Amino acid sequence: MGKAGKALKQVLNNYGLSQNKLAVMLKIERGNVYRWVHEIRDPTAETVAEIAEGLYHIKPAAADEFVRLYLGNFIQKEQVPDGERSSPRSGVEIADKGTGSCDNS
């Protein structure tokens, strides 16, 4: 099955994160995370984005590694101020979800 499950398994192991902790963050049953990690079922594209966001709220470095492992060299990470992300292709800054602000200048 999928690349997302392999990437997620590696990230959870590397950062000592439990499937349950991610499931609680995503407000889903732990069995869903189990199925992704064990490649029984692939998460949808929307769910992959939610996984990355959930990991970011638990441990930002884990989210970065998950995205890197899942997308490979597709994304070049740009240097942006703490708490902000930049879109890989457009250069548009995306505010941290908790701030409610976004700078598109």
N, CA, C and O atoms as a DFTB+ gen file, in Angstrom:
420 C
 N C O
     1  1       0.830      -1.176       0.000
     2  2       0.000       0.000       0.000
     3  2       0.874       1.238       0.000
     4  3       1.807       1.346      -0.795
     5  1       0.574       2.173       0.890
     6  2       1.029       3.519       0.648
     7  2       2.236       4.060       1.354
     8  3       2.689       3.589       2.397
     9  1       2.712       5.073       0.713
    10  2       3.852       5.835       1.175
    11  2       3.529       6.593       2.460
    12  3       4.397       6.750       3.319
    13  1       2.289       7.065       2.601
    14  2       1.902       7.829       3.792
    15  2       2.035       6.973       5.046
    16  3       2.532       7.445       6.069
    17  1       1.600       5.730       4.977
    18  2       1.695       4.842       6.129
    19  2       3.133       4.581       6.534
    20  3       3.457       4.590       7.722
    21  1       3.993       4.348       5.559
    22  2       5.413       4.127       5.853
    23  2       6.030       5.369       6.481
    24  3       6.777       5.274       7.455
    25  1       5.716       6.536       5.920
    26  2       6.245       7.791       6.451
    27  2       5.738       8.016       7.877
    28  3       6.506       8.403       8.758
    29  1       4.456       7.776       8.098
    30  2       3.874       7.980       9.421
    31  2       4.495       7.028      10.447
    32  3       4.826       7.441      11.558
    33  1       4.648       5.778      10.080
    34  2       5.254       4.802      10.992
    35  2       6.656       5.238      11.393
    36  3       7.015       5.187      12.570
    37  1       7.442       5.663      10.421
    38  2       8.810       6.090      10.702
    39  2       8.830       7.311      11.617
    40  3       9.631       7.376      12.550
    41  1       7.958       8.276      11.354
    42  2       7.918       9.496      12.163
    43  2       7.471       9.191      13.592
    44  3       8.067       9.691      14.546
    45  1       6.435       8.381      13.746
    46  2       5.989       8.041      15.092
    47  2       7.099       7.347      15.870
    48  3       7.302       7.632      17.050
    49  1       7.817       6.440      15.219
    50  2       8.936       5.745      15.874
    51  2      10.079       6.702      16.189
    52  3      10.607       6.696      17.301
    53  1      10.462       7.524      15.214
    54  2      11.604       8.433      15.392
    55  2      11.379       9.444      16.514
    56  3      12.324       9.816      17.210
    57  1      10.152       9.885      16.691
    58  2       9.857      10.920      17.678
    59  2       9.182      10.374      18.935
    60  3       8.775      11.145      19.804
    61  1       9.061       9.052      19.036
    62  2       8.487       8.449      20.223
    63  2       7.037       8.838      20.460
    64  3       6.598       8.964      21.603
    65  1       6.298       9.026      19.378
    66  2       4.892       9.424      19.481
    67  2       4.007       8.196      19.354
    68  3       4.301       7.286      18.579
    69  1       2.938       8.174      20.109
    70  2       2.030       7.029      20.047
    71  2       0.939       7.256      19.004
    72  3       0.585       8.387      18.672
    73  1       0.431       6.152      18.510
    74  2      -0.703       6.220      17.591
    75  2      -1.884       6.877      18.295
    76  3      -2.631       7.646      17.689
    77  1      -2.044       6.567      19.573
    78  2      -3.158       7.123      20.334
    79  2      -3.056       8.644      20.442
    80  3      -4.060       9.344      20.307
    81  1      -1.858       9.153      20.682
    82  2      -1.679      10.610      20.809
    83  2      -2.081      11.311      19.516
    84  3      -2.738      12.351      19.553
    85  1      -1.694      10.752      18.385
    86  2      -2.079      11.342      17.106
    87  2      -3.586      11.221      16.903
    88  3      -4.229      12.164      16.442
    89  1      -4.148      10.072      17.243
    90  2      -5.590       9.875      17.088
    91  2      -6.378      10.882      17.920
    92  3      -7.371      11.434      17.448
    93  1      -5.946      11.120      19.145
    94  2      -6.617      12.097      20.011
    95  2      -6.522      13.486      19.392
    96  3      -7.503      14.229      19.375
    97  1      -5.346      13.839      18.885
    98  2      -5.159      15.157      18.267
    99  2      -6.076      15.323      17.054
   100  3      -6.628      16.401      16.830
   101  1      -6.237      14.251      16.271
   102  2      -7.061      14.306      15.062
   103  2      -8.545      14.063      15.349
   104  3      -9.386      14.196      14.461
   105  1      -8.858      13.702      16.611
   106  2     -10.241      13.407      17.018
   107  2     -10.833      12.255      16.200
   108  3     -11.948      12.331      15.683
   109  1     -10.035      11.186      16.106
   110  2     -10.455       9.983      15.388
   111  2     -10.161       8.766      16.256
   112  3      -9.492       8.875      17.283
   113  1     -10.657       7.620      15.844
   114  2     -10.371       6.369      16.552
   115  2      -8.920       5.955      16.287
   116  3      -8.405       6.128      15.182
   117  1      -8.271       5.405      17.319
   118  2      -6.885       4.963      17.172
   119  2      -6.756       3.900      16.094
   120  3      -5.708       3.793      15.458
   121  1      -7.796       3.119      15.878
   122  2      -7.763       2.079      14.846
   123  2      -7.486       2.631      13.456
   124  3      -6.879       1.951      12.628
   125  1      -7.921       3.842      13.196
   126  2      -7.619       4.460      11.894
   127  2      -6.117       4.665      11.727
   128  3      -5.548       4.348      10.683
   129  1      -5.486       5.196      12.765
   130  2      -4.031       5.413      12.711
   131  2      -3.329       4.068      12.566
   132  3      -2.382       3.945      11.788
   133  1      -3.783       3.062      13.306
   134  2      -3.220       1.716      13.205
   135  2      -3.272       1.221      11.760
   136  3      -2.283       0.699      11.246
   137  1      -4.410       1.382      11.110
   138  2      -4.564       0.905       9.727
   139  2      -3.632       1.639       8.769
   140  3      -3.130       1.035       7.821
   141  1      -3.388       2.941       8.998
   142  2      -2.453       3.675       8.131
   143  2      -1.020       3.189       8.369
   144  3      -0.281       2.910       7.425
   145  1      -0.646       3.093       9.643
   146  2       0.729       2.703      10.006
   147  2       1.057       1.302       9.507
   148  3       2.182       1.040       9.081
   149  1       0.088       0.410       9.558
   150  2       0.304      -0.972       9.124
   151  2      -0.098      -1.203       7.671
   152  3      -0.188      -2.339       7.207
   153  1      -0.337      -0.102       6.966
   154  2      -0.622      -0.108       5.523
   155  2      -1.800      -0.998       5.142
   156  3      -1.812      -1.619       4.079
   157  1      -2.779      -1.047       6.022
   158  2      -4.015      -1.759       5.723
   159  2      -4.921      -0.863       4.875
   160  3      -5.642      -1.330       3.993
   161  1      -4.862       0.422       5.166
   162  2      -5.655       1.414       4.443
   163  2      -4.811       2.669       4.273
   164  3      -4.033       3.029       5.157
   165  1      -4.969       3.330       3.133
   166  2      -4.270       4.589       2.873
   167  2      -5.149       5.768       3.272
   168  3      -6.349       5.763       2.998
   169  1      -4.567       6.781       3.918
   170  2      -5.348       7.985       4.199
   171  2      -5.612       8.755       2.899
   172  3      -4.827       8.679       1.955
   173  1      -6.718       9.490       2.863
   174  2      -7.001      10.329       1.698
   175  2      -6.030      11.504       1.681
   176  3      -5.324      11.748       2.660
   177  1      -5.998      12.221       0.581
   178  2      -5.131      13.399       0.473
   179  2      -5.475      14.422       1.556
   180  3      -4.583      15.023       2.155
   181  1      -6.774      14.615       1.803
   182  2      -7.193      15.554       2.840
   183  2      -6.716      15.091       4.212
   184  3      -6.312      15.899       5.048
   185  1      -6.768      13.788       4.430
   186  2      -6.343      13.239       5.714
   187  2      -4.837      13.355       5.887
   188  3      -4.365      13.581       7.002
   189  1      -4.073      13.207       4.812
   190  2      -2.620      13.381       4.894
   191  2      -2.303      14.794       5.389
   192  3      -1.418      14.983       6.223
   193  1      -3.033      15.782       4.869
   194  2      -2.835      17.165       5.316
   195  2      -3.208      17.298       6.794
   196  3      -2.523      18.000       7.538
   197  1      -4.280      16.636       7.227
   198  2      -4.685      16.683       8.633
   199  2      -3.660      15.985       9.526
   200  3      -3.403      16.433      10.643
   201  1      -3.081      14.901       9.041
   202  2      -2.035      14.201       9.787
   203  2      -0.848      15.144      10.000
   204  3      -0.332      15.263      11.112
   205  1      -0.425      15.809       8.932
   206  2       0.702      16.734       9.037
   207  2       0.390      17.853      10.031
   208  3       1.243      18.227      10.836
   209  1      -0.826      18.381       9.976
   210  2      -1.215      19.450      10.899
   211  2      -1.262      18.938      12.341
   212  3      -0.810      19.621      13.260
   213  1      -1.808      17.739      12.535
   214  2      -1.845      17.159      13.872
   215  2      -0.450      16.932      14.433
   216  3      -0.184      17.234      15.596
   217  1       0.434      16.402      13.604
   218  2       1.824      16.206      14.031
   219  2       2.481      17.534      14.368
   220  3       3.265      17.619      15.313
   221  1       2.163      18.573      13.597
   222  2       2.741      19.904      13.839
   223  2       2.356      20.407      15.228
   224  3       3.179      21.007      15.920
   225  1       1.118      20.168      15.637
   226  2       0.672      20.626      16.952
   227  2       1.278      19.795      18.079
   228  3       1.398      20.277      19.205
   229  1       1.660      18.559      17.789
   230  2       2.315      17.715      18.791
   231  2       3.805      18.015      18.839
   232  3       4.370      18.249      19.908
   233  1       4.438      18.007      17.664
   234  2       5.887      18.229      17.561
   235  2       6.186      18.689      16.138
   236  3       6.184      17.873      15.216
   237  1       6.442      19.976      15.944
   238  2       6.640      20.520      14.591
   239  2       7.682      19.780      13.753
   240  3       7.499      19.610      12.547
   241  1       8.759      19.346      14.376
   242  2       9.798      18.632      13.618
   243  2       9.264      17.314      13.057
   244  3       9.675      16.884      11.979
   245  1       8.350      16.676      13.786
   246  2       7.748      15.432      13.306
   247  2       6.905      15.691      12.060
   248  3       6.917      14.898      11.119
   249  1       6.179      16.800      12.061
   250  2       5.372      17.160      10.885
   251  2       6.272      17.424       9.690
   252  3       5.984      16.978       8.579
   253  1       7.357      18.145       9.914
   254  2       8.292      18.435       8.823
   255  2       8.859      17.145       8.236
   256  3       8.963      17.000       7.018
   257  1       9.224      16.211       9.113
   258  2       9.787      14.948       8.621
   259  2       8.729      14.130       7.878
   260  3       9.031      13.512       6.857
   261  1       7.499      14.120       8.380
   262  2       6.420      13.384       7.712
   263  2       6.229      13.914       6.292
   264  3       6.146      13.136       5.341
   265  1       6.160      15.230       6.152
   266  2       5.969      15.834       4.828
   267  2       7.161      15.519       3.929
   268  3       6.982      15.190       2.756
   269  1       8.377      15.616       4.471
   270  2       9.580      15.325       3.684
   271  2       9.592      13.874       3.219
   272  3       9.898      13.592       2.060
   273  1       9.259      12.954       4.119
   274  2       9.246      11.537       3.756
   275  2       8.141      11.226       2.753
   276  3       8.333      10.417       1.845
   277  1       6.997      11.860       2.913
   278  2       5.855      11.589       2.038
   279  2       6.041      12.206       0.653
   280  3       5.775      11.560      -0.361
   281  1       6.498      13.451       0.616
   282  2       6.639      14.145      -0.671
   283  2       8.038      14.064      -1.253
   284  3       8.239      14.428      -2.412
   285  1       8.999      13.602      -0.487
   286  2      10.363      13.501      -0.981
   287  2      10.964      14.867      -1.236
   288  3      10.795      15.784      -0.433
   289  1      11.655      15.006      -2.332
   290  2      12.333      16.256      -2.662
   291  2      11.440      17.250      -3.391
   292  3      11.928      18.249      -3.919
   293  1      10.137      16.986      -3.426
   294  2       9.217      17.858      -4.137
   295  2       9.186      19.259      -3.543
   296  3       9.070      20.250      -4.264
   297  1       9.290      19.328      -2.220
   298  2       9.206      20.624      -1.551
   299  2      10.582      21.058      -1.082
   300  3      11.297      20.305      -0.423
   301  1      10.934      22.269      -1.428
   302  2      12.143      22.903      -0.925
   303  2      11.721      23.791       0.238
   304  3      10.906      24.695       0.051
   305  1      12.247      23.560       1.417
   306  2      11.857      24.340       2.585
   307  2      12.509      25.716       2.525
   308  3      13.725      25.836       2.378
   309  1      11.677      26.757       2.642
   310  2      12.167      28.132       2.674
   311  2      12.305      28.575       4.119
   312  3      11.603      28.065       4.993
   313  1      13.190      29.509       4.380
   314  2      13.335      30.061       5.714
   315  2      12.277      31.131       5.919
   316  3      12.228      32.110       5.174
   317  1      11.431      30.951       6.925
   318  2      10.401      31.924       7.271
   319  2      10.420      32.100       8.781
   320  3      10.926      31.228       9.488
   321  1       9.885      33.200       9.298
   322  2       9.865      33.417      10.748
   323  2       9.126      32.303      11.476
   324  3       8.249      31.651      10.910
   325  1       9.494      32.089      12.755
   326  2       8.826      31.073      13.571
   327  2       7.324      31.296      13.571
   328  3       6.860      32.436      13.573
   329  1       6.565      30.207      13.567
   330  2       5.112      30.291      13.624
   331  2       4.468      30.501      12.271
   332  3       3.242      30.562      12.182
   333  1       5.254      30.611      11.219
   334  2       4.709      30.798       9.883
   335  2       5.281      29.734       8.965
   336  3       6.399      29.261       9.170
   337  1       4.533      29.370       7.982
   338  2       4.959      28.428       6.955
   339  2       4.856      29.139       5.629
   340  3       4.135      30.132       5.525
   341  1       5.540      28.674       4.626
   342  2       5.341      29.236       3.298
   343  2       4.900      28.151       2.349
   344  3       5.319      26.998       2.460
   345  1       4.058      28.524       1.425
   346  2       3.588      27.599       0.415
   347  2       4.775      27.210      -0.445
   348  3       5.552      28.084      -0.827
   349  1       4.951      25.929      -0.767
   350  2       6.145      25.484      -1.484
   351  2       6.311      26.086      -2.867
   352  3       7.441      26.270      -3.317
   353  1       5.242      26.391      -3.541
   354  2       5.341      26.886      -4.907
   355  2       5.089      28.387      -5.029
   356  3       5.738      29.057      -5.832
   357  1       4.157      28.919      -4.245
   358  2       3.756      30.309      -4.434
   359  2       4.547      31.282      -3.592
   360  3       4.602      32.470      -3.910
   361  1       5.168      30.800      -2.516
   362  2       5.876      31.699      -1.623
   363  2       4.935      32.472      -0.712
   364  3       5.378      33.366       0.009
   365  1       3.652      32.151      -0.728
   366  2       2.684      32.829       0.127
   367  2       2.849      32.309       1.540
   368  3       2.863      31.099       1.766
   369  1       2.973      33.222       2.492
   370  2       3.115      32.813       3.874
   371  2       1.769      32.406       4.427
   372  3       0.750      33.039       4.149
   373  1       1.772      31.347       5.211
   374  2       0.559      30.822       5.820
   375  2       0.741      30.931       7.319
   376  3       1.696      30.381       7.868
   377  1      -0.161      31.634       7.990
   378  2      -0.033      31.843       9.423
   379  2      -0.273      30.558      10.177
   380  3      -1.001      29.678       9.718
   381  1       0.348      30.456      11.342
   382  2       0.067      29.350      12.231
   383  2      -1.410      29.377      12.562
   384  3      -1.968      30.450      12.793
   385  1      -2.056      28.224      12.590
   386  2      -3.510      28.141      12.754
   387  2      -4.008      28.891      13.979
   388  3      -5.111      29.436      13.963
   389  1      -3.226      28.927      15.021
   390  2      -3.667      29.554      16.260
   391  2      -3.644      31.067      16.227
   392  3      -4.265      31.689      17.089
   393  1      -2.961      31.697      15.277
   394  2      -2.832      33.156      15.305
   395  2      -3.959      33.866      14.610
   396  3      -4.282      34.997      14.969
   397  1      -4.572      33.238      13.621
   398  2      -5.676      33.863      12.901
   399  2      -5.242      34.956      11.957
   400  3      -6.081      35.690      11.434
   401  1      -3.934      35.083      11.726
   402  2      -3.477      36.116      10.803
   403  2      -2.651      35.480       9.687
   404  3      -2.085      34.397       9.841
   405  1      -2.603      36.181       8.572
   406  2      -1.868      35.692       7.427
   407  2      -1.294      36.880       6.692
   408  3      -2.006      37.852       6.438
   409  1      -0.027      36.825       6.347
   410  2       0.645      37.914       5.658
   411  2       0.906      37.508       4.222
   412  3       1.771      36.670       3.965
   413  1       0.181      38.080       3.288
   414  2       0.353      37.778       1.881
   415  2       1.068      38.876       1.133
   416  3       0.972      38.942      -0.093
   417  1       1.788      39.746       1.836
   418  2       2.472      40.857       1.167
   419  2       3.794      40.438       0.593
   420  3       4.495      41.256      -0.003
